[in-house]
């Protein structure tokens, strides 16, 4: 499989710590050196993945075309744009809890909001 997998579990303080994983193509780091560490969040370590989705009706084919265009942005760049930072912060604060969990942001939401404000 192409993706790397890492298993994290919260400690008694709620800080997620690395338990182990499978790394296919490590880039200048070793998994054994990271086991037990937390994942600190900094603006330069976090990226924003944006999906632009569109549905286009194809009446003659009685079908719908679904397109997804993905862009990735450094959170540091977003934070330097006051309007974008405010918008992302507001989106993170108002996102329903179940969606936040689905997006994998439950443990990081408060820290991300703090970094953006």
C-alpha positions in Angstrom: 0.0 0.0 0.0 1.2 3.5 -0.7 0.1 5.4 2.4 1.9 5.3 5.7 -0.1 4.4 8.8 0.5 5.6 12.3 -1.4 4.5 15.4 -1.8 7.2 18.1 -3.6 6.9 21.4 -4.4 9.7 23.9 -2.4 9.5 27.2 -4.0 10.3 30.6 -3.8 14.1 29.7 -5.5 13.6 26.4 -2.3 14.2 24.4 -2.1 11.8 21.4 1.1 9.8 21.5 2.5 7.6 18.7 2.3 3.9 19.5 3.6 2.5 16.2 2.9 2.2 12.5 3.9 1.2 9.1 6.0 3.6 7.0 6.5 2.7 3.4 8.8 5.5 2.3 10.3 7.4 5.3 11.9 10.7 4.5 14.8 11.4 6.8 13.2 10.1 10.0 12.9 6.8 11.8 9.6 5.5 13.3 11.5 3.9 16.3 12.8 7.4 17.2 9.2 8.8 17.3 7.4 6.2 19.4 6.0 7.7 22.5 6.2 11.3 21.3 3.3 13.6 20.9 2.5 15.4 17.6 3.2 19.1 18.3 1.2 21.5 16.1 3.0 24.4 14.5 1.9 26.6 11.6 4.7 25.2 9.5 3.8 21.6 10.3 0.1 21.7 9.4 -1.4 21.8 5.9 -4.9 22.7 4.8 -6.5 20.3 2.2 -9.3 21.9 0.2 -11.6 20.0 -2.0 -13.5 21.9 -4.7 -16.4 19.6 -5.7 -18.8 20.0 -8.5 -21.8 18.1 -9.9 -22.6 18.5 -13.6 -25.8 17.1 -15.0 -25.5 15.2 -18.2 -29.2 15.0 -19.3 -28.7 13.1 -22.6 -26.8 10.4 -20.8 -29.2 10.6 -17.8 -26.2 10.8 -15.6 -24.3 13.2 -13.3 -20.6 13.9 -13.5 -18.9 14.4 -10.1 -15.6 16.2 -10.1 -13.1 16.8 -7.3 -10.2 19.2 -7.5 -7.8 19.1 -4.5 -5.5 21.9 -3.4 -3.1 21.9 -0.4 -2.0 25.1 1.4 0.5 25.6 4.2 -1.4 26.7 7.3 1.3 29.3 7.8 0.3 31.0 4.5 -3.4 30.9 5.5 -2.6 32.4 8.9 -0.9 35.4 7.2 -4.1 36.2 5.3 -6.3 37.8 8.0 -9.5 37.2 6.1 -8.7 33.5 5.4 -7.5 32.9 8.9 -10.7 34.4 10.4 -12.8 32.3 8.0 -11.0 29.1 8.8 -11.0 29.7 12.5 -14.8 30.4 12.4 -15.3 27.2 10.3 -13.4 25.2 12.8 -15.3 26.6 15.8 -18.7 26.1 14.3 -18.2 22.7 12.6 -20.4 20.0 14.2 -18.6 17.7 16.5 -19.4 14.6 14.5 -18.0 16.2 11.3 -14.9 17.3 13.3 -14.3 13.7 14.4 -14.9 12.4 10.8 -12.3 15.0 9.5 -9.8 13.8 12.1 -9.7 17.2 13.8 -11.2 16.5 17.2 -7.9 16.5 19.0 -6.4 19.4 17.2 -9.3 21.8 16.7 -8.6 24.0 19.8 -4.9 24.3 19.0 -5.6 25.2 15.3 -8.2 27.8 16.3 -5.7 29.3 18.8 -2.9 29.4 16.1 -5.2 31.2 13.6 -6.4 33.9 16.1 
